[in-house]
Amino acid sequence: MLCVLSAGAVAAPALRPLPRLTGPIELDGRPDEAAWRAVAPVPLTEYAPTYHGAPAERSEVRVAYDDDALYAAGWFYDREPDGIRVNSLYRDRWNGDDAFAIYVDAFNDNTTAKWFGITPAAMRFDVLVSQDGAGTNDSWDGYWDARTSITDEGWFAEVRIPFSTLGFQTIDGRAVMGLTVTRLVSRTGERVTFPDIDPRFEFRAPSQAQDVSVDGVRTRTPIHLTPYVLTGFTRRVERDPTNGSVRTFDELEPDVGADLRYALSSTLTLDLTANTDFAQVEADEQQVALDRFPLFFPEKRRFFQEGSGVFEFPTTGGGQLFHSRRIGLTEDRRPVPVLGGARLVGRAGAWDVGVLDMQTGAQDMLPSENFGVLRLRRSVFNPHSMVGLMATSRVSGDQYNAALGADGDFRVVGDHYLTLKGAGTIDDTESDDADVASRGLFQARWQHRVQRGPQYTVEAQRVGADYRPEVGFLPRSDVTTANAVGNWFFYTDRNPYLRRVYPGALAFQTWRNGDGAPESGQWAAWVQWDTKAGGGGWIEPKLFHEDVVEPFTIGDTTIPAGKYTFADLQLVFSMPAGDRLRTDVDLRAGTFFDGTRVQGIVTPTWNVSQHLELGASYQLTRLRFGERDQGDDIQLGRLQIRFALDARASANAFVQYSSTEDRLDLNVRLRYNFAEGTDLWLVYDEGLLTDRDVEAGMPRLPVSASRAVIAKCSYTFHL
């Protein structure tokens, strides 16, 4: 029998009732109403750069509520008001600005939270927090509002978050939630928090939030209906494989669709979508594959964001039992029409609930498909432990794939956690001798989850040959993996430059199930540091072992089958995020399979003004294989221009070049945000071919391989 203790290293603070506002609040960024003066400020503690130090800047935060919403106000005094960082006016883009943030664990599950951030320029960013702070999703948008003002004393903020955006559960008329608030002075890296959070924990971890209660709040079930109209022109160029001729396909694409969000209760939200469109979503960042395993691209489409933390079922090595990008996108990331679907997320009784069903349409040679997901999760034993179930399905005519998983995350004693996971799949293509072991995945993990003193993870996972979660992401199958990784955090409070130093080491090993041979191994040690100004870096030597069964390609080179042992040294340096001109530098060099690799990555950012941000990234990977007389210089470049006239009007231009694909891609998005959920978008996409060589007997492809010009307008009715 598993014995799980509820005692933690730090006693949970007592429940704190939030005060109810005694009068009206005008949300104007000037918290001078009598109702605010009647609310006592919460006690703030310096979290960084020195825990329990004396903050250089004075801060006051008050939090209260009325029948419909949670309110927060901040008085953020600054002795150098000219130094207040307002780096960007771009929505959902924290860019080294000063900031005030509120984290609300509405279900008080100590695992998930909604993060509402505001800068001195009243630019909002909202993020979903999951896995007790380890996971974040910044593509989510909620319905809330905030205002700020800047004076010669500092800056001031007022925030209103409707209870319908938070979602909460009432018992006998009372709702209990987790609450954390924090102020960041970007130029100095100073951060204060409520409650008092030891830096051994992430300040955004829901498990460290203060339990607060609200009484007698009115439960509302709003309806948000968002229809859209779209028109545009698309062109794509293809080469006919039968005769090599070039064909151009032009389409005029008028379209309509709608999303509907209905709060069934204060804890459950239903989303319906018809003819779903994602034309305004930012393009994926190109990646370079330097091994033989598939690349992972994050989800950016808005419909899949709400409650995304509930649907998480991560496995060792970056796998996921459910990955929403399987819906409406091909393996090479081309869009597939989404006819419609439904999603239900929230809480029913003690259970976190997530249900998703989506139907895609047929396109080219791809058939229509149905995707289904069910996720259930609840606390057990103590507030920091949970168990859950997940089921997924993918059906296309007579073809099907289904997966079932169960997981548990248990706080055993102190900050030590045991995680157990098991999953299995069935489909129409599995072999006759498939059994539970070959269809399944099994994982066990032991962790010490702190950021002061020793932190470590030890885990093992086995994946069967017939385990195929087709609605998920699986880097490799038919392997057994054993990993160990650890850090030791030393805080250097007396050092004027360094905030903390943490040496660490890892040992990763993967074996093939069939013959038991080692397939991959990594061993490394490092020293990492954070500066008190907000920068950092690390130095890391690493040793690799790879047993390649089948040859694979990287750029223009081929890695032959064979056994390889190689090593390299990596040095990373990052400047403070509050600097208006800053960069990260990542350098590594060493042997690579049977050759050598030298790689450099620089990612400069320049906030020219609060209206204009210039960002770039350049990666050069130089591969040389002398004995085989092969080599390649792989280049990946990005340039991003973000412009914001004000809080409503913005533009984003994103240019990418990949030498492995010989392609230059341009994505330009213009947005005017009339109100939350009501937008006008103009989107221009172009793909240019940079390889102009002509194959023998083949005609030259045009420079432009694809083009799209789209206008989209959406309007949200709040019913």
N, C-alpha and C positions, 0 to 999 in steps of 0.2 A: 504494500500500500504506500502510495506517495504521501509523504508528510510535508505539508507546506505551511510555514509559519507566517504570521502576519506582522511580526515585529520588524521594523526597519531600523536603519542606522540613525535616522533622524525622526523624532516624534512628529506626527502630523499636527499642524496648528489647529486650534479649535475653530469650529464653525463661526464665521463672522457674518452677521446679518448686514446687508447693504441698506443704507438709508433711502427712504422714499423722498423724492423731491417735494418740497412744500409749496412750490409755485412754478410759474411757467419759465421756460428757457428759450431764448431766441438764439438760434444756432448761427452766430456771426463771428466766431473766433475771438470774442471778447467776453470772457467769463466773469462778468461783473454784476450779475443778477443777485438779488437777495437770497434766492433759492440756493445758489452755490455757496454763499457765505455761511449758510446754515448747515452745510455738509463738512464734516471733519476730514482733513487730508489723511491719506493712508501713509503709514510709515515706510520710508524708502531707505534702502541700504545700498552702499556701493558694491557692485559685483566685479567691476573691472575699472581701471587696471589693477587696483589693490583691494582685495576683499576686506570689507569692514574699514576701509580707509575713509578719510574725510573728503567728500566731494568738493571739487573746486568751484562748481556752479550749483547754485541753489535751485531746487525743484520742488514743486507742490503738485500733487495729483489728487483729485477728488472723483469718486465714482458713486453714482446713484441711479435711480430708476423711477419710471412712472408706470402707468398701466400698460404702455405699449412698447417701451424700449429701454435699453440700457444706455446710460449717459456717462461720459468721462470728460473731465476738463483738466488741462495742464497749464501751470504757470512755470515756464522754463526760462529763468533769469540767466543772463549771460553778461559777464564783465567786459567781454569783447564782442559786442553785437555785430561788428563788421566781419567777424570770423564765423558767424553762423553759416553753416554749409547749406546752400540751396543749389545743388548741382544740376537738377533736372526738373522739368515740368511734365515729363512723360509719364502717363498713367501706368500703374503697375510696374514701375521701374525704380526700385531703390538703387541709388547710384552714388553711395558715399555721403548722402545728405545726413544732416541731423534728423532725428526721428523720435516719434512717440508711438509706442505699440501696445496693443491690448490683445491678450490671448484668453480665449474663453473656451473652456472644456464644458460645453453645454450639457452633456450627458454625464459629466463627472466620472468618466470611465478611466481616467488616468493614462489614456493612450492617445486620444485624438483631441484636436482643438482647432478653432478658427482664429486666425491671426489677422488683426486689423491694424495696419500701419499708416502713419501720417507724417509728412515732412513739413517744415516751416512754410512751404509754398502751398500747403493744402493738397498736395498730390497724394493720392491714396494708393496703397498696395495691399492686397488681401491674399492670404496663403492658407492652404489646408495643411495642418500638422498631423502626422501619423507616427506610429511606432515610438511613442513617447519622445518625440522630438527628433528621432533619427531620420524620418522621412518628411519631405515637404513637397507641396504641389502649388506652384505660383501661377498656374493657368486658371485657377478658380476665381470667379467674380461673384460677390454677394451684393445685396441691396442694403446700403448704409450710406451715411453722409458725414462730412466733417468740414469744419472751417477753422482758419488760423488767422493770426495777425502778428506782425513784427513791429516792435518799437525799439527805442534806444535802451530799454531795460532787458530785452530778450524776445522770446516768441511765446505765443499763447495759442491754445487749441481747445476746441470743443468737438466732441464726437457723439453721434447718435446711431445706435445699432438696434434696429427693430427686433423684437423677440421672435418675429416670424423668420428672420434671417438666421438667428442663433439656433432655434429649435431647443426645447427643454422639456423636462418631464416633471410634472407636479405630483406631490403626494400630500393629501390633506391640505391643498391650497398653497403648498410651499414648493419652490423649485430650488435645488441645490446645484451649483455649478462651480467649476474651478476657474479662478481668475488670477492672471498675472499681468502687471503693467510694467513698462520699462521706458526710460529715456536714454537716448544715446547722444553724446556730444562727439560728433564725428572727428573733428580735428585733433582731439586728444585721446579718443578711444574710451572716454569715461562713460560708464553705464551704471545706472541705478535701477533697482527693481523693487517691486512689492509682489510677493512677500520676500523675506530674507532668504536668498537662494545661495547655497554654497557653490563655488565654481566647480566643484567635482561633478556637478550636474549641469546639463544644458539649461540655460535660463528659460528657454521656450518649452522645456519638458512638461507636459500636462501633469505628470505625477508630482511635480514640485509646486503646483499652483495652490493658492489659498482657496479653501472651500468657503463659498459665500452663498447666502440664501436671499431670495426675494419672495415676498408674500403677497397674496391677493392680486396677482397680475392677471390681466385679461387674456384669455386664449383666443387668438385670431387665426383664421384659416384663409389667407388671401389667395387669390388666383392671379397669376401673371401670364397673359397671353401675348406672344411675340410672333406675329406674322412677318414674313419678309417677301420682298419682290426683288428680282435679280434679272439683269440682262447683260449680255456680253458676247464677245467674239473670241473663239479659240481656233488655233491652227496647230496641227502637228504633222510632222514629216516622217515617213517610214519608207524603208527599202523593201521591195517585194522580194521575198526569199526565193521565188521560183525563177525570176528572170533578172533580178538586180535592178529593176527600174525603180525610180523614185516616185512616190505618191504623196500628194498633199491633201490633207483632210481639213476642210474649213466648216465650222459650225457656228450658227447664231443661237445663243442659249438663253432665251427668256425662261424664267422659272418662278415659281411661287412655292411657299411652304410655311410651316408654323411650328413653334414650340409652345407648350403649355405647362406651367408649373402650378400645382395645386397642393396646398398644405392640408392633407387629410386630417391632421391633428397638430398639436404643438410639437409632436415628435416624429411624424411621418410625412414625407413629401413625395408626391407623385409627379413625374415629368413625362410628358407625351411629346413625341416629335413626328412630323409628317414631312416627307420629302426633304430630309435633313441636308443642310448645305454648310460647307466649311470653307467657302471661298476666301474669307478674311483671315484665316489662320496663317501665322508666320511660317515661312518655309523652314524645313528641317536644316540643321547644320550638318554639312557634309562631314564624314568621318573617313579615316584611313584604316583599313584592316591590315594589321601587321601579324596576324596569325591565321589559323584555318577555321576559326569559329565565327558565328554570325554576329553582326553588330546590333546593339540595342538602341532604339530611338524612342525618346520619351513622348508621351501623349500630350498634345497641345490643344486638342479640339474641346471647345467649351462644354458641349453636351455631356461629355464623359467626366467632367471634373467634380460635380457635386457628389459628396459622399465617396470620393475615390479611395479614401483611406480604409473604408469598410471593406472594399473589394481586394485589398492587398493580401497576397499569400506568397511572400518571397521565399525562395529556396537558395541554397548555397551556389555560389558562382554566378549570381545575377539572374537566376531563373525566376519565372512567375507562373503560377497556375492559371492566372488570368491576366491578359494584356490587351487592353481595349483597342490597340492599333491593329489587331487582327480583323476588326470590323470595319468594312468600308475602305480598306487599303490592300493592295496586292503586295506580294513579297518584295517587289522593287519600288514600293511606296507610291504607286499610281492610284488615284481615287477610283472607287467603285460606288455607283449610286446607292444611297441608303434610302429605302422606301419609307421607313418609319420605325418606331419602336416605343418602348416604355421603360421607365426606371422608377423603382420605389426604394427610397433610402430613409433611414432614421432609426427609431427605437420603438419596439413593441414590448412592453413590460420590461423584463430584465435583458432582453435580447437586442443587440445591434442587428439591423436587417438591411440587406442589399439585394434587390432583384432587378435583373436587366434582361430585356428581350428585344432583339433588333433583327430586322429583315432587310437584306440587301437585294438589289435587282441584278438581272443578268447583264453582262457587258462583254462584247467581243466573244471570246471562247469561254468566259467564266460564267458559271450558272448562278441562279439566284440561291441565296443561302440564308438560313436562320441561325442566330446565335442566342444562347440563353445562359444566364449566370444566376446562381443563388448563393448568398453568403449569410451565415448566421454566426453570431459571436456574443459571448456573455462573460461576466466576471464570475470567478469561483474562488473559494477559500479566503481571499483577501482582496482589497481594492486594486492590487497591482498584479493580479493573476487572471488569466482568461482562457477559455476554450472556444473552439469554433469549428464550423463545417463550411465547405464550399463545394458546389457542383457546377459544371459547365457543360455545354453541349454545342455542337456544330453539325447542322443537317443540311445536305444538298442532294435532293432526290433520294436515290438509294444509298448514298454515301453518308456516313455519320461518324462522329467522334464524341465521346463523353468522358468526363473526368470527375472524380469524387475525391475530396481531400478533407482531412481532419487535422487540427493543430491545437496546441496548448502552449501557453507561455506562463510559467509559474515563478513567482518570487518566493524562493525557498527560505532564505534567511538573509537578513541585511540587504545588501545590494547584489546578491547572487541570484541568477535566474537560470532556470532549466527550460529549454524550448524543445518540444517534440512535434514532429510533423510526419504525416503519411498521406500519400495520394496514389491513385491508380487510374488508368485509362482503359477504355475499350473502344474499338472501331471496327470498320468492315474490312480492314486490310491486315489485321494481325494474324500471325502464324498459328497453325493448329496446336502447336505445343506451348503456346503462351500460357503462363500461370501467374499467380499473384506476385511472385518475385519479379518476373520479367516485365509485368505491366506496371510495376509500382515504383514509387520513390519513398525513401525512408530517411529521416534526418533527426539527429539529436545534437543539441548545442548547450554548452555550459558557459555562462558569461558572468563577469564581474563588471557591472555597468557604472563606472564612476569616471571622473576626470581629475581626480586628485589621488596620488599614490598609485598603486598597481591597478591597471585595467587589463583584462584579458578575455579571450574567447577561444574555446576549444570545441570543435565540431566535427561530425562525421556524417556523410550522406552516401546512400547507394541509389543509383538510377538504373532501372532495368532496360533491356534492349527493346522492349515493346511499349515502353512508356512514351506516349506521344500526346501531350496536351496541346491540341491544335488551336485552342482559344487562349493559349498562354505563350510563354517564351522559354525555350530550353536551349542553352548553349551547347550542351553535349549530352549524349545518352550512353547507356551500357557501361557505366564507370562507377567506381567507388572513390570517394574523396575524403581525406582527413586533413584538417587545417588547424593551425594554432597561431594566434597573433596576440601581441600584448604591448602595452606602453606603460611607462612609469612617469607620472606627472610630478614635476618639481616646480613649485611656484616661487618666483624670485622677487618677492615684494620689495626688497631693498635695492634691487638693481634699477638704475634709472632708465634703462632701455628695454630689457627683457621682462615680459610678463610671466612666462613659464617656459620651461624646457622639458621635452619628454622624449627620451630615447625609447626605442622599441625594436622588436624583431618579429619575424614571421617564418613559418614553415608550412608550405602547401604541398600536398602530394595527391596525385590522381592515378588510379590503376584501372586498367581495362578488366572488365568482369570476365571476358572470355578466356584469356590466358593468364590473367593475374599480373601481367607485365606493367611496370611503371610507364604511364603515358605522358604525364607532365609533372614537373616539380619546380617549385620556387622557394628560395631561401634568401632572406634579406635581413639586414640590420640598418637602423637609421638613428639619426638625431634630428628632432624637429623642434622649432622654436616659434613662439608668438611674441611680437613686440607690444609694448604698452600703447603705441600709437595705432595699432591695428594691422600691422604687416606680419610677415613671418617667412618661413621657408624650412627646407630640410635637405640633408645630404644622405644618400642611401646607396650602398653597394648591394648588388643583387646577383644571385647565381641561379641559372635555369637548367632544366633538363627536359628535352622533348624527344619522344619516340614517334616519328612520323611514319605512318603506315602507307599512306597514299600521297603522292606529290601534290603540292598546291602552289598557287601563284601569289606573289605580292608585287603589284605593279607590273613591270615588264620582266620580272625575274621569277624563276621556278625553284622551289625548295624541294629537292629530291627526297624520296623515302630514305629513312635512316635514323640513327640515334645520335643526338646532339647534346653537348654540354657547353654552355657559354655563359658569359658574365658581362655586366656593365656597371657604370657608376652614374648616378643621377643627382643633379643639384637643382633645386627649385628655390626661387626667391620671389616674394610678392610684396608690393608696396602697400601702404595703408589705403583702404578704400575711400577715405575722406580726402585724399589728395586729388586735386582737379586734373592733374596730369600724372598718370601712374601707369605701371605695367607689371605684368607677371612674366618671369623668365623661367623656362624649363629646359635644361640641358642634360643630355645623356650621351655616353659613348662607351663602346666596348665591342666584344665579339657578338655575333648574331648567327645562330645555326652554324654553317660552315664558312661564314664570312665575317664582315664587320658592319656595325651600324654607328652612325653619328647623327644625332637628332637635336634640333633646336626649335623651340616654340616660344614666340613672343606674342603677348596680347595687350598692346597699349590701348589706353582710353584717355580721351581728352574732353573734359567738360568745358567747352569754349565759353559757354554762358549757360544760364538756366534754360535757355531756349534750344541750344544746340549741343549735341553730344556726338563725337566721332570715336568709333571703336574699330579696332582691327585685330586680326589674328593671322599669323603666318607660321606655318609648320614646314620645315625642310627635313626630310629623312634621307640620308645618304647611305645606300646599301652597296656593298662591294663584296663579290665572291670571286677572289682571284684565281683559285684553282679551276673554276668553271668559266672564267672570263665573262662573267655576267655582273650587272650592276644597274642601279636605277637611282635617280634623284627624284623622290616623290615630293610634290609640293601641294600644299593645301592653303589657300589664302581666302580671307574674308575681310570685307569692309562693310561696316554698318553705320549709317547716318540716321540719327534720331533727331527730329525737329518737333518742337511743341510751341505753338504760338501762345496758347494758354491752356487751361485745364480741359478745354473741349476739343480744340483743333490740333491735330498732330499728324506727322508723316514719318514713315520708316522706309529707308532704302537699304536693301541687303544684297550685296554682291558676293558671289562665291566662285572660286576657281579650284578645280581638282585636276591634277595632271594625270591621275589614273583613269579618269573618265574623259579626259580631253574636252572639258566642257566648262563654260562660263555661264552662271545662272544669275539672273537679276530678278529681285522681288521688291516691288514698290507698293506700299499701302498708305493711302490717305484716309484719315478718319475724322469725322466730326461727330462728337458725342453730345446729342441734345440733352439726354438724361440717361440715368442708369437703365440699360436695356434698349435704348433708342439711339440708333447709329446710322450714319451714312458712310459707306465704304467705297472707295475707288481702288481697284487692285490691278496691277500690271505685272505680268510674269513673262520672262523671255529666257530661253535656253539657247546658247550660242555654241556651235561646234568649233573648237580651236585646232583640231587636227585636220588640216586641209589636204593631206596626202590622198591620192586617188589609187584605189586598189586596181589591179590589172583587170581589164574588162568590165569595170564598174564605173558608172557615172559619178561625178562629184556631188556630194550632198550639199544642199544649201547651207549658208552660215547659220541661219535660224532653224533649229530643230523643233521648237515649239514656241507658241505665243498665246497669251490670253490677256484680254482687257475686259474687266468685269466691274459693273456698278451694282451695289447691293444696298438696300435700305430696309431696316427693321424698326418696328415700333412696338413698344410694350404697353399694353393696356393693363392697369392695375385695378382688378375687379374686387 
